[in-house]
Amino acid sequence: MPRPGTRTSEPSPQTVVRTARSTLSFYQADCLDVFRSLPEGSISIIVTSPPYNLGIDYRSYDDSRPREQYLEWTGQWTAAAARCLEPEGSLFLNLGAKPTDPWTAMDIAQAARKHLQLQNTIHWIKSIAIEKDAAGAAAALEKDLAVGHYKPINSVRFLNDCHEFVFHFTPAGRTPLDRRSIGVQYQDASNIARWRTGGVNRRCRGNAWFIPYDTIKFRDRDRPHPATFPPRLAEYCMRLHGADRIRCAMDPFLGLGSSAVAAARLDVDFVGVEIDEHYLATGVQRVNDELNERGLFESAKARRRKVRRS
């Protein structure tokens, strides 16, 4: 996450991981500096979750800035992102809020609205309760079902927060999507013939995505970052955009590298930016683990480059 208002010499990646098909570059830098160094129209898709300015305890970033200053900075980085996106590029912007400040996500989206068109609004469902009767006979539930993880809220005013937004911004609001790439099968096979788009027994998933966190046993070890999303969320975004159309993906607020793990799974070029050395190292290690598991390394070791400091 970047420190606003700073400018350094042109950044260089600390770590470059190569496979036979793709290159993943990782910067410990201010994202604005990295955006400035990238050619116009060089990024196909950005999947990211910036700091929300909700007072979250990050290691290297003050998340409690005056709202106007924070939104001004949001406009700066979204303008820089818009310059770097392809004409049919995508910015998937994951945003949350807190009960006492429910406008946060909408305020951030409004700041981005000045530079990009809002094409889709996706609801990332982290936890959901499904009553047996509502699920229908095909689900064969023996009892009501509650799945996923959430942080309980002890309040007489507010509900437990079980979802976050993913705003899909594009340069002109006309970016084509590969909707079936994350589609779901029809529950009723008769619908395959009824609908013109149902010929392959796969329909659009829609804009509500149930993607739970993995269960963790030890927070400091398994999730050392206070606000991160699962790799599957980023992978859905990349597949929806069209994995075969991705020349280069990017996350300017890398955190623990979930978007980088998704890029590694799809074996596409990637640029990740993070100001915190510890988070960056963890993200790179997660990518290394993913590539080792899939046997995609071109070499056993990632190439490492030292940053030239002015």
TORVOSE-824781 format. One line per 5 residues: number of its first residue (from 1); their letters; for each residue x negated, y negated, z negated of N, C-alpha, C. Coordinates in Angstrom, 3 decimals, decimal comma, padded with zeros to 6 digits. Atoms other than C-alpha are relative to their C-alpha. Layout:
NUM	a	X/Y/Z/X/Y/Z/X/Y/Z; ... $
//
This chain:
1	mprpg	-000,842/001,186/000,000/000,000/000,000/000,000/-000,884/-001,245/000,000; 000,932/001,088/-000,229/-001,515/-003,284/001,060/000,051/-001,101/-001,040; 000,025/001,230/000,798/-002,568/-006,296/-000,929/000,342/-001,146/000,930; -000,435/001,046/-000,921/-000,709/-009,216/000,665/-000,982/-001,149/000,049; 000,766/001,226/-000,138/-002,527/-012,198/002,053/-001,492/000,178/000,090 $
6	trtse	001,428/-000,214/-000,097/-005,928/-010,569/002,385/-000,375/000,302/001,441; 000,483/-000,268/-001,349/-008,027/-010,284/005,534/-001,449/000,434/-000,111; 001,353/-000,518/000,030/-011,133/-008,190/005,979/-000,492/000,145/001,418; 000,502/-000,306/-001,323/-013,367/-007,278/008,879/000,804/001,166/000,570; -000,799/-001,047/-000,640/-011,852/-004,875/011,408/-000,266/001,342/-000,654 $
11	pspqt	000,196/-001,232/000,770/-011,268/-001,636/009,511/-000,399/001,181/000,876; 000,353/-001,263/-000,630/-012,676/001,759/010,375/000,533/001,125/-000,881; -000,536/-001,091/000,818/-011,227/005,107/009,268/-001,069/000,618/-000,885; 000,909/-000,706/000,900/-012,837/006,711/006,227/-000,137/001,460/000,402; -000,031/-001,428/-000,309/-011,839/010,186/007,380/000,718/000,214/001,318 $
16	vvrta	-000,631/-000,392/-001,253/-011,063/011,637/010,779/000,070/001,522/000,025; -000,203/-001,441/-000,066/-009,586/015,126/010,998/000,408/000,356/001,425; -000,277/-000,367/-001,389/-009,586/016,787/014,397/000,452/001,450/000,107; -000,362/-001,343/-000,416/-007,802/019,808/015,778/-000,297/000,088/001,497; 000,240/-000,140/-001,431/-008,009/021,148/019,309/000,847/-000,972/000,820 $
21	rstls	-000,924/000,855/-000,761/-005,094/018,908/020,321/000,158/-001,401/-000,555; -000,362/001,273/000,622/-004,865/016,024/017,878/-001,118/-000,550/-000,874; 000,927/000,700/000,882/-006,796/013,463/015,848/000,805/-000,749/-001,045; -000,671/000,683/001,103/-005,647/012,262/012,433/-001,015/-000,894/-000,694; 000,942/000,989/000,538/-007,359/009,068/011,228/000,583/-000,630/-001,262 $
26	fyqad	-000,450/000,481/001,301/-007,176/007,839/007,640/-000,826/-001,206/-000,430; 000,625/001,264/000,380/-007,916/004,281/006,495/000,307/-000,328/-001,457; -000,226/000,655/001,281/-008,394/002,909/003,009/-000,097/-001,488/000,267; -000,005/001,373/-000,493/-007,357/-000,597/003,960/001,374/-000,614/-000,214; -001,254/000,730/-000,059/-004,650/-003,256/004,040/000,658/000,338/001,333 $
31	cldvf	-000,649/-000,407/-001,244/-002,078/-002,122/006,589/000,066/-001,124/001,021; -000,033/001,105/-000,945/-001,903/-005,619/008,107/-001,287/-000,074/000,812; 001,268/-000,007/-000,722/-005,590/-005,403/008,993/-000,042/001,124/001,030; -000,003/-001,115/-000,942/-005,101/-002,008/010,592/000,955/-000,282/001,155; -000,922/000,364/-001,072/-002,049/-003,189/012,526/-000,662/-000,970/000,988 $
36	rslpe	000,651/000,977/-000,882/-004,078/-006,126/013,875/-001,041/000,652/000,897; 001,058/-000,650/-000,773/-006,785/-003,751/015,071/000,534/000,944/001,069; -000,580/-000,951/-000,950/-004,368/-001,545/017,043/000,494/-000,715/001,248; -000,516/000,610/-001,231/-003,500/-002,254/020,688/001,521/-000,112/-000,022; -001,443/000,180/-000,108/-000,020/-003,535/021,435/000,612/001,213/000,685 $
41	gsisi	-000,702/-001,115/-000,610/002,414/-000,717/022,193/-000,715/001,330/-000,083; 000,808/-001,228/000,071/000,006/002,012/021,052/000,577/001,067/-000,926; -000,570/-000,929/000,976/002,203/003,682/018,397/001,393/000,424/000,452; -001,300/-000,514/-000,418/005,142/005,930/019,282/001,017/-000,049/-001,126; -000,924/-000,121/001,121/006,642/006,336/015,833/-000,703/-000,327/-001,306 $
46	ivtsp	000,463/000,288/001,357/006,154/004,985/012,316/001,011/000,611/-000,961; -000,835/-000,549/001,070/007,529/006,969/009,371/-000,641/-000,417/-001,309; 000,654/000,561/001,177/006,951/005,222/006,090/001,002/-000,342/-001,090; -000,776/000,445/001,151/008,182/004,247/002,660/-000,862/-000,997/-000,763; 000,831/001,002/000,664/006,730/000,956/001,411/000,346/-000,099/-001,475 $
51	pynlg	-000,398/000,277/001,392/006,649/-000,101/-002,238/001,279/-000,828/-000,003; -001,327/000,622/000,002/010,166/-001,237/-003,161/000,072/-001,273/-000,841; 000,015/001,167/000,884/009,151/-004,023/-005,576/000,961/000,183/-001,177; -000,883/-000,333/001,121/010,982/-002,282/-008,416/-000,769/000,228/-001,295; 000,784/-000,169/001,209/008,146/-002,294/-010,947/-000,533/001,402/-000,195 $
56	idyrs	000,550/-001,358/000,089/006,931/001,218/-010,137/-001,482/-000,074/-000,337; 001,375/000,024/000,506/003,605/002,046/-011,776/-000,948/000,680/000,987; 001,013/-000,502/-000,919/001,264/002,488/-008,807/-001,389/-000,236/-000,575; 001,370/000,123/000,494/-002,464/002,831/-009,336/-000,661/-001,311/000,425; 000,774/001,113/-000,561/-003,651/-000,040/-007,113/000,881/-001,089/000,597 $
61	yddsr	-000,905/000,968/-000,607/-000,636/-002,233/-006,368/000,959/-000,532/-001,057; -000,941/000,648/000,901/001,469/-004,736/-008,318/001,383/000,039/000,638; -001,317/-000,212/-000,591/005,074/-003,686/-007,631/001,062/-000,897/-000,629; -000,944/000,918/000,660/006,658/-006,592/-009,521/-000,304/-001,431/000,419; 000,289/001,331/-000,521/006,264/-009,644/-007,310/001,295/-000,791/000,157 $
66	preqy	-001,214/000,782/-000,255/008,711/-012,531/-006,823/000,689/000,481/001,277; -000,745/-000,596/-001,107/011,474/-011,343/-004,468/-000,276/-000,726/001,329; 000,222/000,728/-001,250/010,975/-014,112/-001,892/-001,378/000,304/000,577; 001,354/-000,306/-000,465/007,248/-013,434/-001,716/-000,062/001,409/000,570; -000,005/-001,384/-000,466/007,839/-009,713/-001,363/000,694/000,121/001,358 $
71	lewtg	-000,722/-000,088/-001,263/010,400/-010,150/001,435/-000,753/-000,707/001,120; 000,841/000,658/-001,010/008,090/-012,588/003,243/-001,081/000,954/000,493; 001,011/-000,999/-000,369/005,383/-009,919/003,173/000,615/001,129/000,817; -000,701/-001,026/-000,772/007,934/-007,346/004,399/000,172/-000,448/001,447; -000,117/000,525/-001,356/008,592/-009,573/007,392/-001,316/000,024/000,748 $
76	qwtaa	001,320/-000,005/-000,649/004,868/-009,798/008,071/-000,374/001,384/000,504; 000,447/-001,320/-000,449/004,237/-006,072/008,178/000,961/000,607/001,019; -000,914/-000,530/-001,015/007,424/-005,245/010,118/-000,215/-000,700/001,346; 000,341/000,680/-001,253/006,499/-007,892/012,706/-001,242/000,620/000,620; 001,208/-000,652/-000,501/003,058/-006,311/012,984/000,312/001,391/000,539 $
81	aarcl	-000,398/-001,323/-000,472/004,672/-002,879/013,309/000,721/-000,095/001,337; -000,734/000,169/-001,252/006,994/-004,136/016,052/-000,950/-000,238/001,164; 000,977/000,252/-001,066/004,012/-005,376/018,062/-000,687/001,287/000,440; 000,749/-001,218/-000,300/002,320/-001,978/017,857/000,871/001,124/000,563; -000,871/-001,062/-000,474/005,389/000,116/018,733/000,137/-000,024/001,519 $
86	epegs	-000,357/-000,114/-001,402/006,014/001,395/022,232/001,376/-000,615/000,243; -001,334/000,558/-000,279/009,057/-000,134/024,000/001,145/000,915/-000,429; -001,005/-000,951/000,484/010,996/003,056/023,116/-000,518/000,718/-001,245; 000,522/-000,541/001,241/009,254/003,571/019,782/001,048/000,009/-001,099; -000,904/-000,099/001,154/010,827/004,246/016,386/-000,742/-000,352/-001,278 $
91	lflnl	000,448/000,205/001,371/010,313/002,961/012,860/001,056/000,596/-000,918; -000,880/-000,603/000,999/011,895/005,243/010,256/-000,450/-000,511/-001,366; 000,344/000,726/001,216/011,946/003,205/007,050/000,798/000,555/-001,175; -000,636/-000,594/001,177/012,703/005,114/003,843/000,007/-001,011/-001,145; -000,141/000,999/001,053/014,043/002,833/001,106/000,950/000,491/-001,085 $
96	gakpt	-000,864/-000,289/001,130/015,504/003,316/-002,332/000,304/-001,274/-000,772; -000,348/001,141/000,858/016,802/001,060/-005,083/000,112/000,514/-001,415; -000,305/-000,435/001,355/017,671/001,172/-008,746/001,347/-000,597/-000,392; -001,369/000,430/000,299/021,089/000,749/-010,373/000,120/-001,483/-000,329; -000,083/001,401/000,382/020,311/-002,683/-011,792/-000,442/-000,947/001,108 $
101	dpwta	000,416/000,831/-001,137/018,983/-003,911/-008,423/000,428/000,699/001,292; -000,485/-000,834/-001,100/021,207/-002,227/-005,792/-000,201/-000,590/001,383; 000,140/000,631/-001,309/020,516/-004,736/-003,006/-001,388/000,176/000,607; 001,392/-000,071/-000,459/016,815/-003,872/-002,675/-000,121/000,538/001,413; 000,152/-000,627/-001,315/017,102/-001,538/000,315/000,588/-000,882/001,094 $
106	mdiaq	-000,628/000,848/-001,012/019,489/-003,864/002,164/-000,794/-001,277/000,246; 000,815/001,201/-000,166/017,309/-006,914/001,515/-001,228/000,290/000,867; 001,176/-000,363/-000,791/014,270/-005,103/002,935/000,406/000,231/001,452; -000,481/-000,240/-001,363/016,279/-003,953/005,960/000,313/-001,319/000,709; -000,287/001,304/-000,597/017,425/-007,526/006,539/-001,282/-000,717/000,405 $
111	aarkh	001,278/000,608/-000,359/013,812/-008,694/006,516/-000,553/000,624/001,273; 000,455/-000,683/-001,221/012,986/-006,066/009,166/000,878/-000,353/001,198; -000,958/000,287/-001,066/016,071/-007,067/011,172/-000,459/-001,133/000,901; 000,482/001,131/-000,793/014,312/-010,216/012,365/-000,936/000,443/001,121; 001,038/-000,431/-000,942/011,815/-008,127/014,313/000,361/001,261/000,775 $
116	lqlqn	-000,367/-001,256/-000,634/013,533/-004,848/015,241/001,519/000,195/-000,086; -001,426/-000,296/-000,012/017,001/-003,486/016,023/000,284/001,231/-000,864; -000,414/-001,155/000,792/018,746/-001,163/013,553/000,830/000,919/000,901; -000,669/-000,921/-000,917/019,707/001,857/015,685/000,799/001,076/-000,731; -000,713/-001,009/000,789/020,705/004,426/013,038/-000,268/-000,222/-001,479 $
121	tihwi	000,182/-000,019/001,448/021,235/004,553/009,285/000,191/001,427/-000,477; 000,003/-001,383/000,449/020,369/007,939/007,784/000,035/000,016/-001,523; -000,078/-000,163/001,450/021,218/009,052/004,254/-000,771/001,263/-000,382; 000,771/-001,136/000,500/018,573/011,258/002,661/000,628/000,449/-001,322; -000,664/-000,548/001,178/020,510/013,414/000,181/-001,000/000,877/-000,749 $
126	ksiai	000,983/-000,740/000,796/018,212/014,649/-002,587/000,650/001,038/-000,904; -000,734/-000,939/000,845/020,843/016,400/-004,668/001,477/-000,100/000,346; -001,412/000,012/-000,349/024,422/017,436/-003,984/000,725/001,116/-000,756; -000,862/-000,997/000,632/027,244/019,278/-005,713/001,099/000,376/000,975; -000,990/-000,502/-000,953/029,537/021,461/-003,571/000,952/000,933/-000,744 $
131	ekdaa	-000,984/-000,851/000,650/032,727/022,883/-004,968/000,295/001,215/000,881; -000,232/-001,257/-000,703/033,486/026,469/-004,022/001,129/-000,127/001,020; -001,140/000,125/-000,895/036,862/025,619/-002,506/-000,304/-000,898/001,193; 000,322/000,931/-001,076/035,465/022,739/-000,475/-000,949/000,611/001,025; 000,966/-000,605/-000,900/032,710/024,897/001,033/000,664/000,917/001,017 $
136	gaaaa	-000,691/-000,875/-000,926/035,239/027,216/002,672/-000,420/001,452/-000,135; 000,238/-001,437/000,137/035,368/030,979/002,995/-001,319/000,435/000,627; 001,220/-000,412/-000,702/032,422/031,142/005,405/-001,240/-000,124/-000,882; 001,152/000,177/000,880/030,048/029,928/002,671/-000,137/001,132/-001,002; -000,002/-001,153/000,915/030,996/032,906/000,477/-000,568/-000,341/-001,370 $
141	lekdl	000,480/000,392/001,323/030,252/030,975/-002,694/000,811/000,721/-001,073; -000,681/-000,630/001,127/031,056/032,790/-005,909/000,370/-001,006/-001,075; -000,303/001,063/000,954/031,066/029,547/-007,911/-000,435/-001,321/000,610; 000,438/001,306/-000,460/030,533/025,818/-007,492/-001,531/-000,045/000,038; 001,441/000,023/-000,232/027,036/024,967/-006,278/-000,541/-001,411/-000,190 $
146	avghy	000,715/001,270/000,143/024,714/022,139/-007,376/-001,463/000,255/000,326; 001,369/-000,251/-000,458/021,365/021,963/-005,581/-000,751/-001,317/000,147; 000,850/001,178/-000,141/018,433/019,560/-005,397/-000,409/-000,576/-001,335; 000,568/000,621/001,188/016,665/017,284/-007,834/000,317/-001,494/-000,012; -000,235/001,422/000,168/017,442/013,834/-009,186/-000,482/-000,401/-001,384 $
151	kpins	000,382/000,524/001,315/016,425/011,604/-012,078/001,269/-000,412/-000,734; -001,249/000,328/000,703/019,280/011,537/-014,602/-000,012/-001,441/-000,513; -000,183/001,355/000,506/020,614/008,100/-015,543/000,911/000,059/-001,216; -000,782/000,015/001,239/021,815/007,673/-019,106/000,699/-001,353/-000,105; -000,684/001,286/-000,086/024,429/004,973/-018,620/001,505/000,218/000,022 $
156	vrfln	-001,456/-000,033/-000,127/028,142/004,256/-019,005/000,451/-000,786/001,229; -000,347/000,836/-001,165/027,992/001,987/-015,921/-000,387/000,624/001,330; 000,575/-000,405/-001,272/025,916/003,745/-013,283/000,048/001,507/000,197; 000,030/-001,405/-000,378/026,051/007,056/-011,441/-001,443/000,449/000,223; 001,311/-000,540/-000,370/023,058/009,338/-011,010/-000,258/-000,289/001,479 $
161	dchef	000,362/000,398/-001,359/021,220/008,242/-007,870/-000,553/001,209/000,747; 000,361/-001,256/-000,666/021,077/011,251/-005,539/-000,325/-000,191/001,475; 000,302/000,195/-001,417/020,264/009,618/-002,202/-000,867/-001,238/000,181; 000,713/001,190/-000,441/018,023/007,116/-000,423/000,333/-000,236/001,469; -000,209/000,339/-001,398/018,295/005,321/002,911/-001,236/000,340/000,827 $
166	vfhft	001,045/000,015/-001,021/016,241/006,003/006,019/000,556/-000,829/001,152; -000,452/000,882/-001,073/016,768/003,062/008,384/-000,851/000,266/001,246; 000,690/-000,259/-001,262/015,899/003,852/011,998/000,025/-001,275/000,838; 000,145/001,221/-000,775/014,647/000,676/013,661/-000,719/000,299/001,312; 000,652/-000,138/-001,302/013,677/000,405/017,333/-000,129/-001,385/000,636 $
171	pagrt	000,187/001,323/-000,603/012,478/-002,452/019,560/001,254/-000,591/000,639; -001,158/000,532/-000,712/015,708/-002,738/021,584/001,298/000,705/-000,340; -001,210/-000,739/000,332/018,185/-000,328/019,982/000,399/001,015/001,045; -000,330/-000,903/-001,110/018,001/001,943/023,045/-000,966/001,175/000,100; 000,960/-001,103/-000,030/015,417/004,570/022,101/000,728/001,339/000,079 $
176	pldrr	-000,653/-001,312/-000,093/016,504/008,045/023,294/-000,517/000,935/-001,086; 000,344/-000,922/001,076/016,511/010,791/020,670/000,219/001,441/000,435; -000,170/-001,439/-000,234/016,117/014,566/020,749/000,873/000,545/-001,134; -000,903/-000,263/001,122/019,194/015,166/018,590/000,065/001,480/-000,360; -000,086/-001,424/000,292/019,235/018,950/018,914/-001,261/000,558/-000,652 $
181	sigvq	001,257/-000,509/000,566/015,639/019,271/017,737/000,116/000,262/-001,498; -000,264/-000,269/001,420/016,911/019,076/014,150/001,475/000,348/-000,189; -001,420/-000,299/000,027/020,404/020,264/014,993/000,334/001,203/-000,866; -000,503/-001,134/000,790/022,520/022,846/013,187/000,957/000,810/000,861; -000,904/-000,860/-000,743/024,510/025,793/014,478/001,457/-000,328/-000,352 $
186	yqdas	-001,422/000,166/000,252/028,275/025,521/014,820/000,483/001,069/-000,980; -000,585/-000,968/000,923/030,153/027,162/011,964/001,054/000,864/000,686; -001,034/-000,716/-000,749/032,916/028,150/014,374/-000,502/000,165/001,428; 000,578/-000,249/-001,320/031,606/029,803/017,551/000,876/-000,517/001,124; -000,880/000,495/-001,062/034,677/028,616/019,493/-000,346/-001,424/000,399 $
191	niarw	000,373/001,387/-000,307/033,295/025,072/019,291/-001,087/-000,091/001,059; 001,078/000,026/-000,995/030,387/026,032/021,543/000,567/-000,295/001,380; -000,610/000,209/-001,305/032,686/026,154/024,549/000,837/-001,278/000,050; -000,891/001,159/000,022/034,934/023,293/023,413/-000,727/-001,295/000,292; 000,710/001,265/-000,106/032,237/020,614/023,333/-001,050/000,069/001,102 $
196	rtggv	000,928/000,064/-001,126/030,190/019,568/026,341/-001,446/000,176/-000,444; 001,376/-000,087/000,491/027,027/019,369/024,200/-000,260/001,257/-000,804; 000,130/-001,160/000,862/027,618/022,692/022,467/-000,501/001,254/000,670; 000,349/-001,173/-000,770/026,268/025,005/025,133/-001,080/000,867/-000,576; 001,088/-000,799/000,569/023,277/026,155/023,118/000,248/000,304/-001,477 $
201	nrrcr	-000,367/-000,269/001,396/025,133/026,601/019,811/-000,839/-000,819/-000,968; 000,728/000,904/000,898/023,390/023,636/018,256/000,550/-001,405/000,194; -000,565/001,346/-000,059/024,958/020,307/017,408/-000,875/-000,977/-000,767; 000,714/001,053/000,721/023,610/017,010/016,138/000,226/000,152/-001,507; -000,093/-000,119/001,459/022,868/017,176/012,406/000,779/-001,151/-000,614 $
206	gnawf	-000,657/001,171/000,554/024,333/013,733/011,909/-000,954/-000,849/-000,818; 000,832/000,963/000,720/023,098/011,001/009,619/-000,052/000,248/-001,503; 000,140/-000,391/001,408/023,296/012,836/006,258/-000,884/001,236/-000,060; 000,992/-001,078/000,019/020,216/014,998/005,636/-000,243/000,444/-001,440; 000,309/-000,544/001,323/020,014/017,225/002,563/-001,396/000,595/000,047 $
211	ipydt	001,394/-000,452/000,065/016,304/017,604/001,882/-000,453/-000,139/-001,448; 000,402/000,091/001,410/015,450/018,452/-001,739/-001,509/-000,059/-000,157; 001,409/-000,096/000,375/012,101/017,955/-003,379/-000,343/001,441/-000,330; 000,474/-001,273/000,532/010,011/021,026/-004,035/-000,009/-000,065/-001,521; 000,049/-000,058/001,463/010,254/022,137/-007,660/-001,435/-000,165/-000,467 $
216	ikfrd	001,339/000,208/000,543/007,275/020,921/-009,685/-000,034/000,460/-001,456; 000,187/-000,441/001,381/005,903/022,337/-012,912/-000,799/-001,013/-000,811; 000,864/000,957/000,684/003,278/019,721/-013,733/-000,063/-001,266/000,844; -000,092/001,221/-000,791/003,937/016,140/-012,591/-001,363/-000,540/000,392; 001,303/000,591/-000,315/000,329/014,924/-012,815/-000,726/000,793/001,071 $
221	rdrph	000,694/-000,824/-000,977/-000,890/017,854/-010,762/000,779/000,123/001,306; -000,791/-000,310/-001,181/001,976/018,554/-008,355/000,559/-001,237/000,693; -000,482/001,233/-000,616/003,215/014,983/-007,780/-000,620/-001,193/-000,718; 000,695/001,064/000,726/000,615/012,449/-008,955/000,375/-001,401/000,453; -000,465/001,295/-000,496/002,328/009,625/-007,029/001,422/-000,213/-000,515 $
226	patfp	-001,311/000,200/000,626/005,407/008,016/-008,655/001,165/-000,091/000,975; -001,096/000,143/-000,965/007,398/007,623/-005,420/-000,463/000,542/001,350; 000,406/-000,617/-001,263/006,938/009,989/-002,492/001,164/000,789/000,569; -001,061/-000,783/-000,619/009,116/011,850/000,001/-000,570/001,328/000,494; 000,488/-001,303/-000,443/008,909/015,491/001,154/-000,464/-000,048/001,457 $
231	prlae	000,435/-000,036/-001,403/007,018/016,282/004,394/001,132/000,315/000,968; -001,086/-000,359/-000,908/010,221/017,747/005,838/000,778/-001,224/000,457; -000,706/001,215/-000,397/011,832/014,296/005,825/-000,722/-000,673/001,160; 000,779/000,602/-001,084/009,015/012,884/007,959/000,040/000,867/001,249; -000,044/-000,908/-001,152/009,053/015,979/010,175/001,333/-000,121/000,736 $
236	ycmrl	-001,295/000,204/-000,642/012,788/015,547/010,833/-000,012/-001,278/000,841; 000,061/001,273/-000,730/012,141/011,932/011,844/-000,795/000,154/001,293; 000,852/-000,168/-001,179/009,348/012,914/014,226/000,656/000,890/001,040; -000,686/-000,880/-000,944/011,333/015,755/015,769/001,181/-000,715/000,643; -001,134/000,737/-000,533/014,377/013,518/016,157/-000,444/-001,004/001,060 $
241	hgadr	000,533/000,936/-000,997/012,311/010,883/017,946/-000,371/000,736/001,284; 000,459/-000,793/-001,138/011,000/013,641/020,223/-001,476/000,282/-000,141; 001,403/-000,297/000,283/007,770/015,376/019,228/-000,852/-000,024/001,255; 000,779/-000,028/-001,234/006,719/015,781/022,847/-000,236/-001,389/000,568; 000,212/001,379/-000,459/006,954/012,002/023,333/-000,942/-000,785/-000,909 $
246	ircam	000,840/000,723/000,959/004,692/011,119/020,398/-001,448/-000,043/000,493; 001,424/000,187/-000,319/001,391/009,715/021,620/-000,811/-000,163/-001,275; 000,658/000,182/001,291/000,482/008,599/018,112/001,053/-000,388/-001,028; -000,876/000,328/001,119/002,399/008,567/014,821/-000,796/-000,785/-001,030; 000,683/000,854/000,975/001,630/006,238/011,917/000,796/-000,078/-001,285 $
251	dpflg	-000,597/000,366/001,282/002,312/005,646/008,236/-000,893/-001,058/-000,636; 000,832/001,072/000,574/001,035/002,260/006,968/-000,023/-000,014/-001,523; -000,022/-000,118/001,460/001,864/003,205/003,330/-000,070/001,489/-000,321; 000,144/-001,448/-000,069/000,493/006,726/003,247/000,355/000,711/-001,290; -000,246/-000,691/001,259/000,780/007,532/-000,457/-000,728/001,333/-000,032 $
256	lgssa	000,606/-001,335/000,072/000,155/011,265/-000,863/000,001/000,724/001,342; 000,222/-000,545/-001,329/000,321/011,836/002,877/001,076/000,924/000,535; -001,049/-000,882/-000,505/003,692/013,530/003,456/000,201/-000,157/001,504; -000,149/000,212/-001,441/003,988/011,929/006,899/-001,177/000,575/000,769; 001,170/-000,592/-000,645/000,450/013,051/007,715/000,125/001,516/000,064 $
261	vaaar	-000,235/-001,447/-000,009/001,359/016,625/006,741/000,978/000,351/001,116; -000,961/-000,239/-001,083/004,339/016,395/009,110/-000,680/-000,101/001,361; 000,725/000,137/-001,263/002,073/015,156/011,915/-000,909/001,200/000,240; 000,845/-001,183/-000,124/-000,304/018,039/011,207/000,819/001,217/000,415; -000,867/-001,119/-000,372/002,579/020,512/011,447/000,378/-000,054/001,480 $
266	ldvdf	-000,383/000,159/-001,395/003,545/019,085/014,831/-001,214/-000,146/000,914; 001,266/000,106/-000,737/-000,120/018,718/015,876/000,007/-001,197/000,948; 000,003/001,241/-000,772/000,202/015,094/017,022/-000,991/-000,977/-000,614; 000,918/001,028/000,492/-002,208/012,165/016,720/000,685/-000,839/-001,072; -000,588/000,671/001,156/-001,744/010,173/013,543/-000,977/-001,024/-000,560 $
271	vgvei	000,759/001,028/000,718/-002,920/007,005/011,772/000,661/-000,196/-001,357; -000,508/000,204/001,345/-002,512/006,792/007,991/-000,794/-001,064/-000,717; 000,640/001,120/000,690/-003,252/003,721/005,856/000,438/-000,001/-001,462; -000,285/000,012/001,441/-003,479/003,563/002,055/-001,093/-000,789/-000,706; 001,026/000,790/000,674/-005,224/001,109/-000,255/-000,612/000,719/-001,197 $
276	dehyl	000,489/-000,673/001,207/-005,623/003,500/-003,183/-000,870/001,200/000,394; 000,956/-001,046/-000,352/-008,661/005,759/-002,921/000,482/001,383/-000,438; -000,442/-001,293/000,525/-007,154/008,515/-005,077/001,170/000,552/000,809; -001,125/-000,456/-000,811/-003,866/008,686/-003,170/-000,476/000,442/001,377; 000,503/-000,330/-001,332/-005,740/008,669/000,139/-000,702/001,357/000,004 $
281	atgvq	000,727/-001,268/000,074/-008,022/011,523/-000,920/000,972/001,174/-000,155; -000,992/-001,053/000,181/-005,010/013,546/-002,050/000,730/000,277/001,303; -000,678/-000,172/-001,274/-003,251/012,939/001,257/-000,854/000,748/001,008; 000,905/-000,695/-000,923/-006,280/014,037/003,271/-000,125/001,465/-000,378; 000,112/-001,383/000,438/-006,600/017,160/001,150/001,256/000,797/000,363 $
286	rvnde	-001,238/-000,691/-000,381/-002,943/018,024/001,762/000,015/000,331/001,490; 000,087/-000,262/-001,439/-003,532/017,704/005,511/-000,978/001,133/000,268; 000,966/-001,087/-000,161/-006,635/019,876/005,279/000,617/001,348/-000,358; -000,644/-001,246/000,431/-004,638/022,508/003,381/001,010/000,466/001,043; -001,008/-000,357/-001,007/-001,836/022,388/005,961/-000,661/000,558/001,260 $
291	lnerg	000,661/-000,449/-001,220/-004,216/022,740/008,902/-000,723/001,320/-000,207; 000,651/-001,278/000,293/-006,203/025,510/007,241/001,027/001,131/-000,007; -001,037/-001,021/000,069/-002,978/027,387/006,572/000,486/000,388/001,392; -000,491/-000,247/-001,344/-001,962/027,040/010,216/-001,119/000,338/000,985; 001,123/-000,337/-000,867/-005,455/027,695/011,601/-000,218/-000,994/001,119 $
296	lfesa	000,070/001,008/-001,056/-005,489/024,401/013,511/-001,288/-000,827/-000,019; 001,215/000,795/000,058/-008,905/023,064/012,500/-000,892/000,275/001,201; 001,024/-000,142/-001,032/-011,352/022,425/015,306/-001,324/000,380/-000,647; 001,194/-000,332/000,762/-014,088/022,624/012,694/000,398/000,136/-001,454; -000,349/-000,279/001,390/-014,168/023,650/009,037/000,033/-001,261/-000,839 $
301	karrr	000,085/001,221/000,794/-014,940/020,138/007,798/000,546/-001,189/000,773; -000,451/001,243/-000,606/-013,263/016,834/008,471/-001,190/-000,923/000,190; 001,049/000,994/-000,210/-015,493/014,158/009,958/000,274/-001,200/-000,891; -000,158/001,128/000,908/-016,080/011,401/007,484/-000,850/-001,175/000,466; 000,712/001,195/-000,415/-017,055/007,846/008,302/000,004/-001,012/-001,138 $
306	kvrrs	000,082/001,036/001,021/-018,221/005,134/005,948/000,495/-001,323/000,585; -000,497/001,286/-000,427/-016,509/001,796/006,145/-001,102/-001,041/-000,041; 000,916/001,130/000,021/-018,617/-001,185/007,104/000,635/-001,122/-000,790; -000,549/001,057/000,851/-018,082/-003,730/004,419/-000,714/-001,305/000,271; 000,574/001,302/-000,294/-018,569/-007,386/005,151/-000,584/-000,613/-001,257 $
//
